[in-house]
Amino acid sequence: MIQYAAKIDISKYGKLIRKKRVDSGLTEEQLAEFSDLSDREIRNIESGRSMPKLDTVLKIAYALKMDVGELSVLIRTEELDYVS
């Protein structure tokens, strides 16, 4: 049996978030306020230094008015060895 694990590529996620934020005319501080996060969290996510939890990913997507489907391009699937 083959199992798969989905992972978010954090560097691609950070770049996408920065682009969407800039395209929306928002500062890091504004995005932090709209997504109920700290400025530092936004900076760490955009720079790829931090792996956001799913709830954080969704908060940012909602604040940027992103379709959650846009995030699917960031998910990569890895095949795992079956462990019985």
Long-range contacts (C-beta under 8 A, 24 or more apart in sequence): 1-82, 2-79, 2-80, 2-82, 3-79, 3-80, 3-82, 4-77, 4-78, 4-79, 4-80, 5-77, 5-78, 5-80, 6-75, 6-76, 6-77, 6-78, 7-75, 7-76, 7-77, 7-78, 8-51, 8-52, 8-57, 8-71, 8-74, 8-75, 8-76, 9-74, 9-75, 9-76, 10-45, 10-48, 10-50, 10-51, 10-52, 11-48, 12-73, 12-74, 13-45, 13-48, 13-52, 13-57, 13-71, 13-74, 14-45, 14-46, 14-47, 14-48, 15-46, 15-48, 16-70, 16-74, 17-42, 17-45, 17-46, 17-60, 17-64, 18-46, 20-64, 20-66, 21-46, 21-64, 24-64, 24-65, 26-64, 31-60, 31-63, 31-64, 34-63, 35-59, 35-60, 35-62, 35-63
